[in-house]
Amino acid sequence: MKTSSAEDVRKLYEDSADSYDKMMDSEINLPVYEDILTRLAEKISGLQGAVIDTSCGSGHMLYQYHKRYDPMRPLIGIDLSPKMVAISRKKLGKNTKIFAADMRELDDIPAESSAAVISFFALHHLEPKEIGVALKEWCRVLRPKGQLNIATWEGSGPIDYGDESDVVALRYSQQEVTELVEKNGFKIDRLVVKPDAEIPMNAIYLEGTKQ
Ligand SMILES: C[S@@+](CC[C@H](N)C(=O)[O-])C[C@H]1O[C@@H](n2cnc3c(N)ncnc32)[C@H](O)[C@@H]1O
């Protein structure tokens, strides 16, 4: 089964950006995020360069990271949806670079310039080959020992959006995600699968290091 085009995915998030932003206001306080962001700040404490969120959505992850864990760190936010980009810019202010782009092509970011790449709940919009393209690009922009943080939906087959959308997005098994990450320049340091607090699906949380 093929995932929906970038155009259809963009439209989905353009239409739902405001409600997504509101939903994330409470979601971001879940312990799982605190855990991940605390560890990320510790791991990159000796590494210069930006934290890049390659699908920043409403900007909550970057904002929380900046506010609670690493206020001096430069941040870059990228998203396919201009509306999500506008919401993130409002939250993060002028000192953060936020722009509309595709996570597979980070042309404006120099090679080996960044400390970490995070990608939360967006890889389900890509087919495996394209996930490989994105991971290679993230590897390019990271410094040696740069950190990778991924969260993605676990399982197989399409995600059921019910009446909300007919966009086709895919879940991936732990093995598929592991293979893709390891094939494209990263060593996996931690991988856990947890049931989501709200939705009847499991999420894979993966932390890796650029090799
Ligand atoms: C479910 S939201 C997750 C947002 C944010 N990472 C979070 O966890 O709150 C998925 C986001 O991925 C973005 N997205 C989907 N495909 C993308 C692509 N190819 N490049 C960049 N962003 C993409 C969407 O526009 C949307 O904002």
The ligand as an ORCA input file, in Angstrom:
! r2SCAN-3c Opt
* xyz 0 1
  C       1.350     14.072     13.690
  S       2.161     15.590     13.347
  C       3.489     15.555     14.534
  C       4.019     16.926     14.861
  C       5.101     16.982     15.935
  N       6.287     16.252     15.523
  C       4.578     16.445     17.234
  O       4.979     15.329     17.657
  O       3.740     17.117     17.853
  C       3.017     15.229     11.846
  C       3.722     16.448     11.277
  O       4.623     16.011     10.259
  C       4.615     16.929      9.209
  N       5.088     16.249      7.998
  C       4.529     15.206      7.355
  N       5.271     14.839      6.296
  C       6.340     15.688      6.270
  C       7.477     15.831      5.423
  N       7.653     15.042      4.371
  N       8.384     16.784      5.718
  C       8.212     17.616      6.781
  N       7.146     17.541      7.619
  C       6.233     16.581      7.368
  C       3.156     17.361      9.127
  O       2.964     18.565      8.421
  C       2.789     17.446     10.611
  O       3.000     18.736     11.129
*
